Amino acid sequence: MIDRIKKKLSKLIQNRLVHHFLFWTLSFYTLVHFFALQEEVSKIDMVYTALFHISLLFGVYVNVLLLIPYLLKKEKYVLHAIAFIGLWLAVAYLNEFTFEHLSDFIAPDYFFISSYEINELLKFSIVYLGLSTLLKLSKSWFRVIEAEKKLVELKQKQSETELLALKTNIHPHFLFNNLNSLYALARKKSDETPKYILQLSDLMRYMIYESNDEYVELEKEISYITNYLELQKLRCKNKTRIQYMIEGELGAQKIAPFLMIPFIENSFKHGGLNQLERDVIDLKIRIEDEQLEMNLRNSIPKQSSKEIDPIGGFGIENVKSRLDSLYPNKHELNLSKQEDEFTVALKIDLNHEPNHQ
């Protein structure tokens, strides 16, 4: 019941007719007391004020319905200035004409003459025309602000959705395959089993709990990547040559999560997990002067190179979209596929204000 009342009040407040009614009611109330000859408002004061509003109504609505939308908003500034001055003069002279001639037909029971000189009527005219222009433009400005706010919200939701999609894409197969590898180690009673269990635990903690923000600590993202690589080494055993090198100071810098891992995962999917002696995964990450540079190279097996396309895929396209959204004009991404090798070159400016601020 309360929500229904709130909705009705909200619609009423946003209703344009209500806005206009309140504006002219306030105008009439203000002017009738301004024109009143005595302390108490008389009938003749109300009639005089009503007649006085004829020219004001004409000026305000010509300005709001014609001059602003068809000239000012279309950036025809010279034409608008000329038309505005013409309307300003027209309102003042229409007011004088109203009391000199129209009042005899509209209010025949009263005898009125214009109480103000033309220069005084011009002051009334400019106040109402200026006020109506400001109100109209301010309303448009608030609409722009609201539209920008909604756009920011949509972009944020898009980013959150893309991040969730990446997480969902990474989770299942990797987790179960590594659990199988850990099970095999446990059966052998390997001394390395606790180390790998701890790495998998850290990796899953980051994926589930620590990577929910739009930007995360770069140190945690790098740690997640190294854990991922070490666990992949366990799966690939010694059949794939996995090399990685991370250089530079991480400091307190931040980065959007999961921008590098889809490329790394892709390199294993199409290269490192083929279990051939010549399979190679070579990763280099360098951080210098708030710039992150990743170079990744992986081999492609000849017997299946025509059947797979390591450049595409849902995860890669998702990352491209997130890079464009979160680091506009602040990143470079180059993907290259040759006969037996696929390379990724990614550069990101870490000294970058979030796009939604």
LINURSUL-V754556 format. One record per pair of residues at least 24 apart in sequence whose ideal C-beta (glycine too) atoms are under 6 Angstrom apart, sorted by sequence separation. I is the first residue (numbers start at 1). J is the second residue. D is the distance in Angstrom with one decimal. If there is no record, write none. Layout:
I:J:D, I:J:D
This chain:
203:227:4.4, 311:335:5.1, 62:87:5.7, 202:227:5.6, 327:352:6.0, 92:118:5.8, 95:121:5.0, 311:337:5.5, 271:298:3.7, 274:301:4.8, 59:87:5.8, 199:227:4.6, 271:299:4.9, 92:121:3.9, 267:296:5.9, 271:300:5.9, 326:355:5.6, 92:122:4.6, 199:230:5.6, 219:250:4.5, 267:298:3.6, 59:91:3.7, 199:231:5.9, 218:250:5.1, 240:272:4.4, 310:342:4.6, 92:125:4.7, 263:296:5.6, 91:125:4.0, 221:255:5.5, 260:294:5.5, 218:253:4.5, 55:91:4.9, 221:257:5.9, 232:268:5.7, 236:272:5.7, 239:275:4.8, 88:125:5.3, 217:254:6.0, 218:255:4.8, 88:126:5.9, 196:234:5.9, 248:286:5.4, 270:308:5.3, 55:94:4.0, 215:254:4.3, 240:279:4.1, 241:280:5.0, 242:281:4.6, 243:282:4.9, 244:283:4.1, 245:284:5.1, 246:285:4.7, 247:286:4.7, 248:287:3.3, 55:95:3.9, 248:288:5.1, 270:310:4.2, 300:340:5.4, 88:129:5.9, 215:256:5.7, 216:257:4.8, 299:341:5.9, 300:342:5.7, 55:98:6.0, 54:98:5.2, 266:310:5.7, 298:342:5.4, 211:257:4.1, 297:343:5.0, 51:98:5.6, 296:344:4.2, 295:345:5.5, 51:103:5.6, 294:346:4.5, 178:231:5.2, 181:234:5.0, 262:315:3.7, 181:235:5.2, 262:316:5.8, 293:347:5.1, 292:348:4.7, 262:319:5.0, 292:350:5.6, 47:107:5.4, 259:319:5.8, 290:350:4.7, 290:351:3.9, 47:110:5.9, 63:129:5.4, 60:128:5.7, 64:132:5.5, 68:136:5.3, 63:132:5.3, 59:129:5.6, 256:326:4.8, 56:128:5.0, 60:132:4.5, 64:136:5.5, 263:344:4.7, 166:258:4.7, 253:350:4.9, 169:315:5.1, 166:318:5.6, 165:318:5.9, 162:318:5.3, 162:322:5.2, 159:325:5.9, 156:356:5.8, 152:356:5.1
